[in-house]
Amino acid sequence: MEVFSRNLFRPIKKSRYVITLGPHAHYWFALQAPVEGRRASKKRVVPAINASAELQTLLADAPRGLLEREILPNYIQSCRWFGSKARTFRHLKVIEQPAILSDADAAQLWFVEVNYLDGPTETYALPVKIASGDAARAVFQSAPHAVIARFAGNEETILFDAIWDAKFRAKLFEAIARHEVMKGGAGNLVAIGGKTLETDPATISGKSQVLAGEQSNSSMLFDNKFFLKLYRKLEDGVNPDVEINRFLTEQSNFANVPPFIGAIEYRRAKSEPTVVCLLQSAVANEGDGWTLTLDAVGRYYERVLGQKADLLNETTPPGALLDELIGGVYPDKAKLLGQRTGELHLALASCPDNPAFRPEPFNAMAQRSVYQTMRASLRRAFTLLEKKITDLPAAFRDEAREVLAAEEEILAREKRLLDRRTNAAKIRIHGDYHLGQLLYTGKDFVILDFEGEPARALGERKLKRSALRDVAGMMRSFQYAAYSALWQPAMRSEDVPFLEQWADLWYRQMGSVFLQSYLSTATSAIFVPQNSEDFQIILEAYLLDKAVYEIGYELNHRPDWVVIPIRGIKHILKSA
């Protein structure tokens, strides 16, 4: 690590270490253990702060330096909600700290500004509180990952993430319910409300819990009736999750979203409001769409394996046999999902008087912009695939090379967008639509999380786009479910090669059921191309683009899974 800039250089290995110096350049290095190695260790060492146990004291000169230079960077990089782990830290700074309660020991909501060597500055929300004695021990026991630091000389006093404090959670809920204003240094936290709560919020707020499993944000449940989301990454402007959820609740007749209750915004002079929290009604459910689908695919595989001997001798196309193996329950759910997706898009396009939701022409300029984005994404993903192909499991390197060789064909398919002049409109869409964004109530689907892809800038996530982008996202999700169920630990490895062709048949069949239901719901809508050839070309381009994006994602996160988008691309090219 370079001492003055605190920039990390590439790791030292057994090979020669090559570095180039410019004229009059110098570096002063400090050697340290690899950051990734520390992250991977099972037991995180909680650092100590040599300061009095008061939040205001921590932001004084000496403790603040240690906090911003070492403690907070190491803690934030260990958090699931921190999305820039691959970037190189330059420095970190606490830029705002409004108190949530007036008590002397009240939690504060710190806004932490993170600067990188290789990316734009980001701001994250980090609620903090100090706990001692039994309260500190309770945090260590229930949420050890939430402990930021301990105070030197006292093993029982800690600084921790305040979402694990019941009083802090209650205050967020009550602030929204009562439309309160909480003062900060440069701005204020302002609670805004939609529906008025019919019961006293104090009777609800005391019964709260933190929900596990959230990745980019933190979620809390109150009395099993209300759901509160704290956005970790903060950006100026109305978050599309709040904007779309409020629009669908208050200005449309679409009932398949959790009703909007209120939000907390950070407001300061000459800046757009920044959304910090969203409060919605909770939805009683039996699980998400992803889990529901994995269960259905698992039962399908059991039926296929039950007839394995007969199927191995089958020489004719599956046809009616496939319908029998799939069963009649899940196709009905896929059909219902297609209908609800069409109704969602109809609702999002239903208010021409609202500029934020008014449909816009998908004209030649918009089509060229989409194509240029697709082309750049293709080159980026395939450059990475070429670089990492030798790291892939040997079993499907040939398939990866086959797809790499098809780059020009993929580009030509996507370029056909420029040859069409459809009258289909652009509208606001979900933006990150897949089976994990659904709750199943036992009878119907409820659609969640309109935030869009977290890696994209806020302004980009609010752009109007072709509704077929959402359609393509859900169709790709069916393939992910089919392969994920295939790779469950309970599945015998010797059965996997036989089942792969049946996985492909299942996801294409479910994608077709979903698509036909969507079209029957939205067939004459202004956002659906009326010419069938135009429709097919645009949908195929979005399917290819989504699979290309998945290649890059899987190579960086789950290399063994890259076979899913690779085979998806092969199937798309063959079926056209």
C-alpha positions in Angstrom: 0.0 0.0 0.0 1.3 3.5 -0.9 1.6 5.3 2.4 0.4 8.8 1.4 -2.4 8.0 -1.0 -3.4 4.7 0.7 -3.8 3.2 -2.7 -3.4 -0.6 -2.9 -1.0 -1.9 -5.6 -1.2 -5.4 -7.1 -0.4 -8.2 -4.7 3.1 -9.5 -4.3 3.5 -13.1 -5.5 6.4 -15.5 -6.3 6.8 -14.0 -9.7 8.9 -10.9 -10.4 7.2 -7.6 -9.3 7.3 -5.1 -12.2 6.6 -1.4 -11.7 7.2 1.6 -13.9 8.2 4.9 -12.5 7.7 8.2 -14.3 10.3 11.1 -14.2 11.0 12.3 -10.6 8.4 9.8 -9.3 8.7 7.9 -6.0 6.5 5.7 -3.9 6.7 5.0 -0.2 5.2 1.5 0.4 3.9 -0.2 3.5 3.6 -4.0 3.3 0.3 -5.5 4.6 -1.6 -8.8 4.5 -4.0 -9.0 1.5 -7.4 -7.4 2.1 -9.2 -10.3 0.5 -7.4 -12.7 2.8 -8.6 -10.8 5.8 -12.1 -10.7 4.4 -12.1 -14.4 3.9 -11.1 -15.2 7.5 -13.9 -16.7 9.4 -13.5 -14.6 12.5 -13.3 -10.9 12.1 -11.1 -9.1 14.6 -13.1 -6.1 16.1 -10.8 -3.1 16.2 -10.4 -0.9 19.3 -11.0 2.9 19.6 -9.0 4.8 22.2 -11.6 7.5 22.9 -14.5 8.2 25.3 -17.7 6.3 24.4 -19.7 9.3 22.9 -20.7 9.6 19.3 -19.8 13.4 19.2 -16.3 12.6 20.6 -15.7 10.0 17.9 -15.9 12.8 15.3 -13.3 14.9 17.0 -9.9 15.2 15.5 -7.8 12.3 16.8 -10.5 9.6 17.0 -12.0 10.7 13.7 -8.7 10.1 11.9 -8.5 6.5 13.1 -12.2 6.0 12.4 -12.1 7.3 8.8 -8.7 6.0 7.9 -9.0 2.4 9.1 -12.1 1.3 11.1 -14.9 2.4 8.8 -13.2 1.4 5.5 -12.5 -2.1 6.9 -16.0 -2.4 8.4 -17.9 -1.2 5.3 -16.0 -3.5 3.0 -17.2 -6.4 5.1 -20.8 -5.5 4.7 -23.1 -7.3 2.2 -24.8 -4.0 1.2 -21.5 -2.4 0.1 -21.5 -2.8 -3.6 -18.0 -1.5 -4.6 -15.7 -4.1 -3.0 -13.7 -4.5 -6.1 -12.7 -0.8 -6.2 -9.6 0.7 -4.6 -10.3 3.0 -1.7 -8.8 6.5 -1.7 -10.3 7.9 1.4 -13.5 8.0 3.5 -15.2 10.8 5.3 -18.3 11.2 7.5 -20.1 14.2 6.0 -23.4 14.3 7.9 -24.6 12.9 11.2 -28.3 13.8 12.1 -29.4 12.5 15.5 -32.5 10.3 15.2 -33.5 10.9 18.8 -32.9 13.7 21.3 -31.5 11.5 24.0 -27.8 11.9 24.9 -27.0 8.4 23.8 -29.3 8.5 20.8 -28.3 6.8 17.5 -27.1 8.9 14.6 -27.4 8.4 10.9 -24.0 8.9 9.5 -23.6 9.7 5.8 -20.3 8.2 4.8 -18.6 9.6 1.6 -16.3 7.1 0.0 -13.7 8.1 -2.6 -12.1 5.6 -4.9 -9.0 5.6 -7.1 -10.9 3.9 -9.9 -14.5 5.1 -9.7 -16.8 8.0 -8.8 -17.5 9.0 -5.2 -20.3 7.3 -3.4 -22.3 8.0 -0.3 -23.6 5.4 2.1 -26.0 5.5 5.0 -24.6 4.0 8.2 -26.7 4.3 11.4 -24.5 4.1 14.5 -25.0 3.7 18.2 -22.9 3.0 21.3 -24.0 0.1 23.6 -22.6 -1.1 26.9 -23.0 -4.1 29.2 -25.9 -6.4 28.5 -27.0 -4.4 25.4 -23.5 -4.8 23.9 -23.4 -8.5 24.7 -26.8 -8.9 23.1 -25.5 -7.3 19.8 -22.4 -9.6 19.9 -24.7 -12.6 20.3 -27.4 -11.8 17.8 -25.5 -9.8 15.1 -21.7 -10.0 15.6 -21.3 -8.7 12.0 -22.9 -5.4 13.1 -20.2 -4.5 15.6 -18.0 -1.8 14.1 -15.5 -1.3 16.9 -15.1 -1.6 20.7 -13.8 1.0 23.1 -10.3 0.4 24.4 -10.1 -0.6 28.1 -13.7 -1.7 28.1 -14.7 -5.0 26.5 -18.3 -4.3 27.0 -18.8 -1.0 25.2 -19.1 -1.1 21.4 -20.0 1.0 18.4 -22.4 -0.9 16.2 -24.8 -0.6 13.3 -28.0 0.9 14.8 -30.5 -1.0 12.7 -29.9 -3.7 15.3 -31.2 -1.3 18.0 -35.0 -1.6 18.6 -35.3 2.1 19.6 -33.7 3.3 16.4 -36.0 1.1 14.3 -39.0 2.4 16.2 -38.0 6.0 15.7 -37.7 5.6 11.9 -41.2 4.1 11.8 -42.7 6.7 14.1 -41.0 9.6 12.2 -42.7 8.5 9.0 -46.1 7.9 10.7 -46.0 11.4 12.3 -44.3 13.3 9.4 -41.4 14.5 11.5 -38.4 16.6 10.6 -35.0 15.6 12.1 -32.2 18.2 11.9 -28.7 17.5 10.6 -25.7 19.7 10.0 -26.1 20.6 6.3 -29.7 19.5 5.8 -32.7 17.8 7.5 -34.3 14.4 7.4 -37.9 15.0 6.4 -40.6 12.3 6.7 -43.2 12.3 4.0 -46.4 10.2 4.1 -48.9 8.6 1.8 -51.5 6.7 3.6 -52.2 7.8 7.2 -51.8 5.0 9.7 -55.1 4.1 11.4 -53.5 2.9 14.6 -51.1 4.5 17.1 -47.6 4.0 15.6 -46.1 3.5 19.1 -48.1 0.3 19.5 -46.6 -1.1 16.3 -43.1 0.2 16.3 -42.0 -1.7 19.4 -42.6 -5.0 17.7 -39.8 -5.0 15.0 -37.2 -7.2 13.6 -34.3 -7.0 11.1 -34.9 -9.2 8.0 -32.0 -11.4 6.9 -31.0 -11.9 3.3 -31.2 -8.3 2.0 -28.1 -7.5 -0.1 -27.9 -3.9 -1.3 -30.2 -2.4 1.4 -31.4 -3.2 5.0 -35.0 -4.2 5.7 -37.1 -4.2 8.9 -40.5 -5.7 9.7 -42.9 -4.1 12.1 -45.6 -6.2 13.8 -45.8 -8.3 10.6 -47.8 -5.5 9.1 -45.3 -2.9 7.8 -42.0 -3.2 5.9 -39.3 -0.6 6.1 -36.3 -0.4 3.8 -33.2 1.6 4.6 -31.3 2.4 1.4 -27.6 2.1 2.0 -26.3 3.7 -1.1 -27.6 7.3 -1.3 -28.0 9.4 -4.4 -29.5 12.8 -5.0 -32.9 12.5 -6.6 -36.1 10.5 -6.0 -35.3 6.8 -5.9 -37.4 4.9 -8.6 -38.3 2.4 -5.9 -40.2 5.1 -4.0 -41.4 6.9 -7.1 -42.9 3.9 -8.9 -44.3 2.3 -5.7 -46.1 5.6 -4.8 -47.4 6.1 -8.3 -48.8 2.5 -8.6 -50.4 2.9 -5.1 -51.9 6.3 -5.5 -52.4 6.9 -9.2 -53.2 3.5 -10.8 -55.5 0.6 -10.3 -52.7 -1.9 -10.1 -53.0 -3.8 -6.8 -50.1 -6.2 -7.1 -47.5 -4.1 -5.3 -47.0 -3.6 -1.5 -49.0 -0.3 -0.8 -46.9 2.8 -0.2 -47.1 4.3 3.3 -44.3 6.9 3.4 -40.6 7.7 3.1 -37.8 9.7 4.7 -35.9 12.1 2.5 -32.7 14.1 3.2 -33.2 17.7 2.1 -30.6 20.5 1.8 -30.6 23.8 -0.1 -29.9 23.7 -3.8 -30.0 19.9 -4.1 -32.5 17.3 -5.0 -34.0 15.4 -2.1 -32.2 12.1 -1.3 -34.4 9.2 -0.4 -33.2 7.4 2.8 -36.1 5.1 3.8 -39.3 3.6 2.3 -42.2 2.3 4.4 -44.8 -0.1 2.8 -47.5 -2.4 4.0 -46.1 -5.9 4.5 -47.5 -8.7 2.3 -48.5 -12.0 3.7 -46.9 -14.6 1.5 -45.6 -18.2 1.1 -42.2 -17.2 -0.2 -40.7 -15.5 -3.3 -41.1 -16.5 -6.9 -37.6 -17.9 -7.1 -38.2 -20.5 -4.3 -41.6 -21.4 -5.7 -40.0 -22.0 -9.1 -37.1 -24.1 -7.8 -39.6 -26.3 -6.0 -41.6 -26.8 -9.2 -38.5 -27.6 -11.3 -37.3 -30.0 -8.7 -40.6 -31.9 -8.9 -40.4 -31.9 -12.7 -36.9 -33.5 -12.5 -38.2 -36.2 -10.2 -40.9 -37.0 -12.8 -38.3 -37.1 -15.6 -36.0 -39.4 -13.6 -39.0 -41.6 -12.8 -39.3 -42.3 -16.5 -35.6 -42.2 -17.4 -35.5 -45.7 -18.9 -38.4 -44.9 -21.3 -37.1 -41.4 -22.1 -33.7 -42.8 -23.1 -35.4 -44.9 -25.8 -37.7 -42.1 -26.9 -36.9 -41.0 -30.5 -39.8 -38.6 -31.2 -40.0 -35.0 -29.9 -41.4 -34.7 -26.4 -44.6 -32.8 -27.3 -47.5 -34.0 -25.1 -45.1 -36.0 -23.0 -43.3 -32.7 -21.9 -46.6 -31.2 -20.8 -47.3 -34.3 -18.8 -43.9 -34.2 -17.1 -44.1 -30.5 -16.4 -47.5 -30.9 -14.8 -50.5 -28.5 -14.8 -49.8 -26.3 -11.7 -46.7 -24.3 -12.5 -47.7 -23.4 -16.1 -50.8 -21.8 -14.6 -48.6 -19.7 -12.4 -46.3 -18.7 -15.3 -49.4 -17.7 -17.2 -50.6 -15.6 -14.3 -47.2 -14.0 -14.0 -47.3 -13.1 -17.7 -50.8 -11.5 -17.1 -49.6 -9.5 -14.1 -46.5 -8.3 -15.9 -48.7 -7.0 -18.8 -51.0 -5.3 -16.3 -48.0 -3.7 -14.6 -46.8 -2.2 -17.8 -50.3 -1.0 -18.7 -50.4 0.7 -15.3 -47.0 2.4 -15.8 -48.1 3.7 -19.2 -51.6 4.9 -18.0 -50.9 8.5 -17.0 -50.0 10.7 -20.0 -50.4 13.8 -17.9 -47.6 12.9 -15.5 -44.2 13.8 -17.2 -42.3 11.1 -15.1 -44.6 8.4 -16.5 -45.7 9.7 -19.8 -45.0 7.2 -22.6 -42.4 8.5 -25.2 -41.7 7.5 -28.8 -39.1 4.7 -29.2 -37.7 6.6 -32.2 -34.6 6.1 -34.3 -32.4 8.1 -31.9 -33.5 6.0 -29.0 -33.0 2.8 -31.0 -29.5 3.8 -31.9 -28.7 4.6 -28.3 -29.9 1.1 -27.2 -27.9 -0.6 -29.9 -24.7 1.4 -29.0 -25.1 0.3 -25.4 -25.6 -3.3 -26.4 -22.5 -3.2 -28.6 -20.4 -1.8 -25.8 -21.7 -4.4 -23.3 -21.0 -7.2 -25.8 -17.4 -6.2 -26.3 -16.8 -5.7 -22.6 -18.2 -9.1 -21.7 -16.5 -11.0 -24.5 -13.1 -9.4 -23.7 -13.5 -10.7 -20.2 -14.6 -14.1 -21.4 -11.5 -14.4 -23.7 -9.3 -13.4 -20.8 -10.8 -15.9 -18.3 -11.7 -18.8 -20.6 -8.8 -21.0 -19.3 -10.1 -20.5 -15.8 -13.5 -22.0 -16.7 -14.3 -25.7 -16.0 -12.9 -27.8 -18.9 -16.3 -29.3 -19.5 -17.7 -26.3 -21.2 -14.7 -24.3 -22.5 -15.6 -25.5 -26.0 -19.1 -24.0 -25.6 -17.6 -20.8 -24.5 -15.3 -20.7 -27.5 -18.4 -21.4 -29.7 -20.2 -18.4 -28.3 -17.1 -16.2 -28.6 -16.9 -17.1 -32.3 -20.5 -16.0 -32.7 -19.8 -12.4 -31.6 -20.3 -10.9 -35.1 -23.6 -12.9 -35.4 -24.8 -11.6 -32.1 -23.9 -8.0 -33.0 -25.7 -8.4 -36.4 -28.9 -9.7 -34.6 -28.8 -6.7 -32.2 -28.1 -4.3 -35.1 -31.4 -5.2 -36.7 -32.9 -2.8 -34.2 -31.7 0.0 -36.4 -33.5 -1.4 -39.4 -37.0 -1.3 -37.8 -39.3 1.7 -37.4 -41.8 0.5 -34.8 -44.4 2.7 -33.3 -44.0 1.1 -29.9 -43.5 3.6 -27.0 -40.9 3.7 -24.3 -42.3 3.6 -20.7 -41.1 3.4 -17.1 -40.4 -0.3 -16.4 -39.3 -2.4 -13.4 -35.7 -2.4 -14.6 -34.4 -5.5 -12.7 -37.2 -8.0 -13.3 -36.7 -11.6 -12.3 -38.3 -14.4 -10.2 -36.6 -13.1 -7.0 -38.6 -9.8 -7.3 -41.9 -11.6 -6.7 -43.8 -12.7 -3.6 -46.3 -15.5 -4.0 -49.4 -15.1 -1.7 -50.7 -18.6 -2.4 -53.1 -17.2 -5.0 -51.3 -14.3 -6.7 -48.0 -12.6 -7.3 -46.9 -9.3 -5.7 -44.1 -7.4 -7.5 -41.3 -5.8 -5.4 -38.2 -3.7 -5.7 -38.5 -1.1 -8.4 -35.1 0.3 -7.6 -33.5 -1.0 -10.8 -30.1 -2.5 -11.2 -28.1 -1.2 -8.2 -24.9 -0.9 -10.2 -26.4 1.6 -12.5 -26.6 5.4 -11.8 -29.9 6.7 -10.4 -30.6 8.8 -13.5 -30.0 5.8 -15.8 -32.4 3.7 -13.7 -35.2 6.2 -14.2 -35.0 6.3 -18.0 -38.0 5.1 -20.0 -37.2 2.0 -21.9 -38.9 -0.7 -24.0 -41.2 -2.9 -21.9 -39.7 -5.9 -23.6 -36.6 -5.4 -21.5 -38.6 -6.6 -18.4 -40.1 -9.4 -20.5 -36.6 -10.6 -21.5 -35.3 -10.4 -17.9 -38.1 -12.7 -16.7 -37.6 -15.2 -19.5 -33.9 -15.4 -18.7 -34.8 -16.0 -15.1 -36.6 -19.2 -16.0 -33.3 -20.6 -17.4 -31.5 -19.6 -14.2 -34.1 -21.4 -12.1 -33.9 -24.6 -14.3 -30.1 -24.8 -13.9 -30.0 -23.8 -10.3 -32.4 -26.6 -9.4 -30.2 -29.0 -11.5 -27.2 -28.1 -9.3 -28.8 -28.5 -5.9 -26.8 -30.7 -3.5 -29.5 -33.3 -3.3 -29.2 -33.9 -7.1 -27.0 -36.9 -8.0 -24.1 -35.8 -10.2 -24.6 -38.8 -12.5 -28.2 -37.6 -13.3 -27.2 -34.1 -14.3 -26.0 -34.7 -17.9 -29.2 -36.6 -18.6 -31.4 -33.8 -17.1 -29.6 -30.9 -18.9 -31.7 -31.3 -22.1 -34.8 -31.5 -20.0 -33.8 -28.3 -18.2 -33.6 -26.6 -21.5 -37.0 -27.9 -22.6 -38.6 -26.7 -19.3 -37.3 -23.2 -19.3 -38.1 -22.6 -23.0 -41.6 -24.0 -22.5 -42.2 -21.8 -19.4 -40.8 -18.8 -21.2 -43.2 -19.4 -24.0 -46.2 -19.7 -21.6 -45.2 -16.5 -19.8 -44.7 -14.6 -23.1 -48.0 -15.7 -24.7 -49.9 -14.7 -21.5 -48.1 -11.3 -21.5 -49.1 -10.7 -25.1 -52.7 -11.6 -24.6 -52.9 -9.0 -21.8 -51.0 -6.2 -23.5 -51.4 -7.1 -27.1 -52.8 -3.7 -28.3 -50.8 -1.5 -25.9 -48.7 1.4 -27.2 -45.5 -0.2 -25.8 -45.9 -3.5 -27.7 -44.8 -3.5 -31.4 -47.8 -4.4 -33.5 -45.8 -6.1 -36.3 -44.9 -9.6 -35.2 -41.5 -9.5 -37.0 -40.6 -6.2 -35.2 -41.6 -7.7 -31.9 -39.5 -10.8 -32.4 -36.4 -8.7 -33.5 -36.6 -6.4 -30.4 -37.3 -9.2 -27.9 -34.4 -11.3 -29.3 -32.1 -8.3 -29.1 -33.0 -7.8 -25.4 -32.7 -11.5 -24.6 -29.2 -11.6 -26.2 -28.2 -8.4 -24.4 -29.4 -9.8 -21.0 -27.4 -13.0 -21.5 -24.3 -11.1 -22.5 -24.6 -9.0 -19.3 -24.9 -12.2 -17.4 -21.7 -13.5 -18.8 -19.8 -10.6 -17.3 -21.6 -10.9 -14.0 -21.0 -14.6 -13.6 -17.3 -14.4 -14.6 -16.8 -11.8 -11.8 -18.9 -13.6 -9.2 -19.7 -17.3 -10.0 -17.5 -18.6 -12.8 -19.1 -22.0 -12.6 -22.4 -20.5 -13.5 -21.3 -18.8 -16.8 -22.5 -21.9 -18.6 -26.1 -20.6 -18.1 -25.8 -17.5 -20.2 -23.5 -19.2 -22.7 -26.1 -21.9 -23.4 -28.8 -19.3 -23.3 -27.1 -17.4 -26.2 -26.7 -20.7 -28.1 -30.4 -21.4 -27.8 -31.4 -17.9 -28.8 -29.3 -18.0 -31.9 -30.5 -21.4 -32.9 -34.2 -20.7 -32.3 -34.3 -17.5 -34.4 
